[in-house]
Amino acid sequence: MEPCLPDVVGSPGEMELDSIRAELLQIADALDDVHAATERLSQGVYGRCTRCGEQIWCDTLRANPAAELCVSCGRTPMRRGVSDSPGGFGAAVAHDGV
């Protein structure tokens, strides 16, 4: 049986290493999102927006089970200098972007 190793194991170039690092960081970020969703599930707040507390659409959760923002909050960037409140609800970010 032959081992299944990527071609870059021999002597990867700098660009290949950068690409591998970027891919591993994306995987780590996705894993963090899954852990956060699991925590929300155990706290009984899964499916609720972490910014405003509104319910997240089922279609959104089907497309991305780790989604943490409702459609409205997902479209509204956080204002500079304003952070989410502890627990994730009641944040000072307005839906109208004001």
C-alpha positions as CSV (number, residue, x, y, z in Angstrom):
1,M,0.0,0.0,0.0
2,E,1.3,3.4,-1.0
3,P,1.0,6.3,1.5
4,C,-1.3,9.1,0.4
5,L,0.7,12.3,1.0
6,P,0.4,15.6,-0.9
7,D,3.1,16.5,-3.4
8,V,4.2,19.5,-1.3
9,V,5.6,17.3,1.5
10,G,8.9,16.8,-0.4
11,S,10.1,20.4,-0.5
12,P,7.3,23.0,-0.6
13,G,8.1,26.4,-2.0
14,E,7.2,29.6,-0.1
15,M,4.0,30.2,-2.2
16,E,2.9,26.6,-1.5
17,L,3.5,27.1,2.3
18,D,1.6,30.3,2.2
19,S,-1.3,28.6,0.5
20,I,-1.3,25.7,3.0
21,R,-1.2,28.2,5.9
22,A,-4.1,30.1,4.5
23,E,-6.1,27.0,4.0
24,L,-5.4,25.8,7.5
25,L,-6.4,29.1,8.9
26,Q,-9.7,28.9,7.0
27,I,-10.3,25.4,8.5
28,A,-9.5,26.7,12.0
29,D,-11.9,29.6,11.6
30,A,-14.7,27.2,10.4
31,L,-14.0,24.9,13.4
32,D,-14.3,27.9,15.7
33,D,-17.6,28.8,14.1
34,V,-18.9,25.2,14.7
35,H,-17.7,25.3,18.3
36,A,-19.5,28.6,18.9
37,A,-22.7,27.2,17.3
38,T,-22.5,24.2,19.6
39,E,-22.1,26.5,22.6
40,R,-25.2,28.5,21.5
41,L,-27.1,25.2,21.2
42,S,-26.1,24.1,24.7
43,Q,-27.2,27.5,26.0
44,G,-30.5,27.3,24.3
45,V,-30.0,30.3,22.1
46,Y,-29.1,28.6,18.8
47,G,-31.0,30.1,15.9
48,R,-31.0,33.5,17.5
49,C,-28.9,36.4,16.2
50,T,-25.9,37.0,18.5
51,R,-26.2,40.8,17.8
52,C,-29.9,41.6,18.2
53,G,-31.5,38.4,19.5
54,E,-33.9,38.0,16.6
55,Q,-34.6,34.6,15.1
56,I,-32.4,33.5,12.2
57,W,-34.3,32.3,9.2
58,C,-34.4,28.5,8.7
59,D,-33.1,28.8,5.2
60,T,-30.0,30.6,6.5
61,L,-29.4,27.9,9.1
62,R,-29.8,25.2,6.5
63,A,-27.2,26.9,4.3
64,N,-24.9,27.6,7.2
65,P,-25.7,25.8,10.5
66,A,-23.1,27.9,12.3
67,A,-24.7,31.2,11.2
68,E,-24.8,33.7,14.1
69,L,-26.4,36.8,12.5
70,C,-29.9,37.4,11.2
71,V,-30.2,38.8,7.7
72,S,-30.6,42.4,8.9
73,C,-27.5,42.3,11.2
74,G,-25.5,40.4,8.5
75,R,-26.1,43.3,6.2
76,T,-25.2,46.0,8.8
77,P,-21.6,46.3,9.7
78,M,-20.8,47.0,13.3
79,R,-20.1,50.6,14.1
80,R,-16.6,51.5,15.2
81,G,-16.2,51.7,18.9
82,V,-19.4,49.8,19.6
83,S,-19.1,46.2,20.8
84,D,-21.7,43.6,21.4
85,S,-23.1,43.4,24.9
86,P,-22.1,40.4,27.1
87,G,-24.3,37.4,26.2
88,G,-24.7,38.7,22.7
89,F,-28.1,40.4,22.9
90,G,-29.1,44.0,23.1
91,A,-26.1,45.3,21.2
92,A,-26.0,49.0,20.4
93,V,-25.9,48.4,16.7
94,A,-28.9,49.9,14.9
95,H,-30.4,48.0,12.0
96,D,-30.6,51.2,10.0
97,G,-26.8,51.7,10.2
98,V,-27.2,54.9,12.3
